[in-house]
Amino acid sequence: MTLQTSDLHVNPSDETIRVGPLTVRFLLTGDNSTGSLAAFEVIVPGAQRLPAPAHSHDHYEETIYGIDGMLTWTVDGKQIDVGPGQALCIPRGAIHRFDNNGIREVKALCVITPAAIGPQYFREAGEVINAAAGGPPDRARMAEVMRRHGLTPAPPQP
């Protein structure tokens, strides 16, 4: 696919997806970047955790840029706070998750390189998480969605 100058405009994707208490808004998808990157912002309400299991991915890096508030990322067992103006690159194969340990809403920008996942993953994950109505999502169903989109769920923590 060749991107033409006439195809360029700001936020060509700009799709908002609800994933439980989180809001994911895609700014760019692989279709808008010839597969080189996907970019989305995530809004995490206060005192919320990633509703999906911790996971890794072998086919892309995920870079997080803090916009507002502080997210605590756990990457291969190490906790790392990412606040406004800070960036964290999560390497391929690293098991990770995040928590908003504060009371304020957090906004972060996530960039996936190359664009191995897109809105469809979050739509499907949202269906599983939203069906749980605030309870824990069906782990087997969630794992199936994750694997189909190239994410590897981490084993449950004791």
C-alpha positions in Angstrom: 0.0 0.0 0.0 1.4 3.4 -1.0 0.3 6.4 1.0 -0.5 9.4 -1.1 -0.1 13.0 0.0 -3.8 13.5 -0.8 -4.6 10.8 1.8 -2.9 12.6 4.6 -4.9 14.3 7.4 -4.7 14.7 11.1 -5.9 11.7 13.2 -7.0 9.5 10.2 -8.3 6.8 12.6 -9.5 8.7 15.7 -11.6 5.8 16.9 -12.7 5.6 20.6 -13.1 2.1 22.2 -14.3 1.3 25.7 -12.4 -1.5 27.4 -14.0 -1.9 30.8 -13.2 1.3 32.7 -10.5 2.3 30.2 -10.9 4.4 27.0 -8.6 3.7 24.0 -8.6 6.3 21.2 -6.7 5.3 18.1 -4.9 8.1 16.3 -3.1 6.1 13.7 -3.4 2.5 12.6 -1.2 0.3 10.4 -3.5 1.2 7.5 -2.6 4.9 8.0 1.1 4.3 8.3 2.0 1.6 5.7 2.3 -0.8 8.7 5.1 1.1 10.4 3.3 2.1 13.6 0.0 2.4 15.4 -0.6 5.1 17.9 -3.4 5.4 20.5 -4.1 7.3 23.7 -5.4 5.4 26.7 -7.3 7.0 29.6 -7.2 5.1 32.8 -9.5 6.3 35.7 -8.0 6.5 39.2 -7.4 3.3 41.1 -7.7 1.1 38.0 -5.6 -1.7 36.8 -5.1 -3.2 33.3 -8.2 -5.4 33.1 -6.5 -7.9 30.8 -3.8 -10.3 32.1 -0.2 -9.2 32.1 1.3 -10.1 28.7 4.2 -10.0 26.3 4.5 -9.6 22.6 7.3 -10.9 20.4 6.6 -9.0 17.2 6.7 -5.4 18.2 7.9 -2.8 20.8 5.4 -0.7 22.8 6.5 2.8 23.7 4.5 4.6 26.4 4.5 8.4 26.7 3.0 10.0 29.8 0.6 12.9 29.1 -1.2 13.5 32.3 -1.0 11.6 35.7 1.2 8.7 36.6 0.9 5.1 35.5 2.9 2.4 37.3 4.1 -0.2 34.7 5.5 -3.5 35.9 7.9 -4.8 33.3 9.5 -8.2 33.9 8.8 -7.7 37.6 10.3 -4.2 37.9 7.9 -1.3 38.7 8.4 1.9 36.7 6.4 5.1 37.1 5.7 6.9 33.9 4.4 10.5 34.3 3.9 13.5 32.1 6.7 14.0 29.6 8.3 10.6 30.3 8.7 7.7 27.9 9.2 4.0 28.4 10.0 1.5 25.6 8.8 -2.0 26.4 11.0 -4.4 24.5 9.7 -7.5 22.6 9.2 -10.4 24.9 9.0 -8.5 28.2 6.0 -9.4 30.4 4.2 -6.2 31.4 1.1 -4.6 32.8 0.1 -1.2 34.3 -1.8 0.2 37.3 -3.1 3.6 38.1 -2.3 3.7 41.8 -3.5 7.3 42.2 -6.9 8.8 42.4 -6.6 11.0 39.3 -7.4 9.9 35.7 -4.2 9.2 33.7 -3.7 9.8 30.0 -0.8 8.2 28.1 0.1 7.8 24.4 1.0 4.3 23.3 3.0 3.7 20.1 3.3 0.2 18.6 6.2 -0.4 16.2 5.6 -2.0 13.8 1.8 -1.8 13.8 1.2 -5.4 14.7 -2.1 -4.7 16.5 -4.9 -2.2 15.9 -8.4 -1.3 16.9 -9.8 -4.8 16.3 -7.8 -6.2 19.2 -9.2 -3.6 21.6 -12.8 -4.1 20.2 -12.6 -7.8 20.9 -10.9 -7.4 24.3 -13.5 -4.8 25.2 -16.3 -7.3 24.4 -14.8 -9.9 26.8 -14.0 -7.3 29.6 -17.3 -5.4 29.2 -19.2 -8.7 29.4 -17.7 -9.3 32.9 -19.6 -6.2 34.1 -16.9 -5.1 36.5 -15.9 -8.6 37.6 -12.8 -10.5 36.3 -13.0 -11.3 32.6 -13.3 -14.8 31.3 -9.6 -15.7 31.3 -9.8 -18.4 28.6 -11.7 -16.2 26.3 -9.4 -13.2 27.0 -6.3 -15.4 26.3 -7.8 -16.6 23.0 -8.3 -13.0 21.9 -4.8 -12.0 23.0 -3.1 -14.9 21.3 -5.0 -14.3 18.0 -3.6 -10.8 18.0 0.0 -11.7 18.8 0.0 -11.2 22.6 1.1 -13.9 25.0 -0.8 -13.9 28.3 1.5 -14.3 31.3 0.7 -17.2 33.7 -1.5 -16.1 36.7 0.3 -14.7 39.6 -0.2 -16.5 43.0 
